[in-house]
Amino acid sequence: MAKAKAKKPGAVERKLISVADAVITAAERSKDPTLSIPVRSLANIHFNEKRGIIEMGKRKQARTFFNVGMAKKFMQTVLVADALSELQRADLTTSLREIYYRTKHTMKDSHENTFDNQNESDPLIEDLEVSLAALREELHVRAENAGSIVGPVVFGDDGDRVDCARLGKGGYSVPSIVEPDFIEIRRCTADFVLLVEKGTQWNRLSEDKFWRRYNCVLLTGNGQPPRGVRRLARRLHEEYKIPVYVLVDNDPWGYYIYSVVKQGSINLAFESERMAIPKAKFIGLSSADPDAYGLPRNVGIKLNDKDISRAKELLKYRWFQKKPWQEEIKRMLASGLKYELDALANKDFRYLTKTYLPRKLKEEDWLD
């Protein structure tokens, strides 16, 4: 009986194997095994104005085995790379938590554990992502599903056809991995994507069938959108050439969520290339809206010291230097108030779907 041919390593698996090869090669030459890890900090990112995204710089740090202060982290990095390589060979996905347990053991003839906490293994996965230019999703590491989508879009998911216009008010739970190998976008006839910060507002829009009246896809990440939600928004925008509008609270945290969708994040700048949507637009809630829509001042929330400090930080970011954005943030600071999307209910439970968003869309009242 002929033996089955061994599966050839894929591109990502070959990158992971290269980590072990570097160690073996150094050992054979009696050299100190060294891994080159890009620096992931504010000091090593820059805003590419032409492309409209935050990019990582070229600074790297050496992680060496013979350095006593780095030896454990070096060993941990190789262990995680080995576990990720195992996933590739088995064609499986797993969670950050399972990676931690898979690589945790007590070293022989000692009481020393390879890992004591998951917060030791999680950053190493990010190190490998950026070092190997392979997204976490390509490394087959998933997170909890943390988003919902509804509207005229059809997916192919593990052989099943998922029509997001026929899933009721709850919609489809967005998987953490939405790369084309895992999720196929078979059809999308929407005119735009509305990415909503809060699940409560997404539920209002879904229940009122806003997506049907305005032919859009409603997407939420229930707060700061997780990678799967951002990546799916980017794929819909890129593959179907439809705009993305971001609806967030009127506070510094809402502004930043919008900027992460649009330009990428500081901590994960290496993701911007495939996650950011430079043409995304901020559709609200703006600090000018309380006056424009007659929201009473008593539904505003007084800015606290943390809000004020964060807003002043945003004013300095390169990607918030456009005049309309400087005016927007300074207007909020001058008012001393922030407004949640939920405050629109003070006018009417359906004010968001019946008045606010229809008017915003008609007047093209958004910030870029």
Disulfide bonds with the S-S distance in Angstrom:
none
